[in-house]
Amino acid sequence: MTGAPVTNLTKVEREVIGCIMGSERAVSEALEMLRDDDLQTGACRLILQAARAISARGHQVDLMSVTAWLKENHPKIEKIEVNLAA
């Protein structure tokens, strides 16, 4: 049995990113299961890359650490708009 087709992939990706940002266990599981190219939205892909890099250093992945990583590694990005509550 298959599920309904996903019609709003961006919304689904935002929900996944929002969920993993709230839990260390979820971050760990998501990083094991997801590859960067599994995400179509550039902003979500960058956030996943940040989470992977931060986790690899043994640091906690949260909004502050992801924001700091993005500023350090992608200084030309003024802001990434991903409404995690949407």
C-alpha positions as CSV (number, residue, x, y, z in Angstrom):
1,M,0.0,0.0,0.0
2,T,1.4,3.4,-0.9
3,G,0.7,6.7,0.7
4,A,-0.8,9.8,-0.9
5,P,1.6,11.7,-3.2
6,V,3.4,14.6,-1.6
7,T,2.2,17.7,-3.3
8,N,4.1,20.2,-1.2
9,L,7.6,18.9,-0.8
10,T,8.9,22.2,0.6
11,K,6.5,22.0,3.5
12,V,7.5,18.4,4.2
13,E,11.2,19.3,4.2
14,R,10.5,22.2,6.5
15,E,8.7,20.0,8.9
16,V,11.5,17.4,8.9
17,I,14.1,20.2,9.6
18,G,11.9,21.6,12.3
19,C,11.5,18.2,14.0
20,I,15.2,17.4,14.0
21,M,16.1,20.8,15.4
22,G,14.1,20.0,18.5
23,S,15.8,16.7,19.6
24,E,19.4,15.4,19.7
25,R,18.0,11.9,19.1
26,A,16.1,13.1,16.0
27,V,19.2,14.9,14.7
28,S,21.2,11.7,15.0
29,E,18.5,9.5,13.3
30,A,18.0,12.1,10.5
31,L,21.7,12.4,9.8
32,E,21.9,8.6,9.5
33,M,18.9,8.4,7.2
34,L,19.1,11.5,5.0
35,R,21.6,12.6,2.4
36,D,21.9,16.2,1.4
37,D,20.6,15.4,-2.0
38,D,17.4,13.9,-0.5
39,L,16.3,17.5,0.1
40,Q,15.2,19.7,-2.8
41,T,15.0,23.0,-1.0
42,G,18.4,24.8,-0.9
43,A,17.8,26.2,2.5
44,C,16.9,22.9,4.0
45,R,19.9,21.3,2.4
46,L,22.2,23.9,3.9
47,I,20.7,23.4,7.3
48,L,21.2,19.6,7.0
49,Q,24.8,20.2,6.0
50,A,25.3,22.4,9.0
51,A,23.7,19.8,11.3
52,R,26.0,17.2,9.9
53,A,29.1,19.3,10.4
54,I,28.2,20.4,13.9
55,S,27.4,16.8,15.0
56,A,30.6,15.5,13.5
57,R,32.5,17.9,15.8
58,G,30.6,16.5,18.8
59,H,28.6,19.6,19.4
60,Q,24.9,19.9,20.1
61,V,22.8,20.8,17.0
62,D,20.4,23.6,17.7
63,L,19.2,26.8,16.2
64,M,22.2,28.8,17.6
65,S,24.9,26.4,16.5
66,V,23.3,26.0,13.0
67,T,23.1,29.8,12.7
68,A,26.7,30.2,13.7
69,W,27.9,27.5,11.3
70,L,26.0,29.1,8.4
71,K,27.5,32.6,9.2
72,E,31.0,31.1,9.3
73,N,30.8,28.9,6.3
74,H,28.4,30.8,4.1
75,P,29.0,34.5,4.9
76,K,27.2,35.7,1.8
77,I,23.9,34.4,3.1
78,E,22.0,37.2,4.7
79,K,19.3,35.0,6.0
80,I,17.7,31.7,5.3
81,E,14.0,31.8,5.6
82,V,12.6,28.5,6.6
83,N,9.5,28.9,8.7
84,L,9.9,25.9,11.0
85,A,6.5,26.6,12.6
86,A,4.6,26.5,9.3
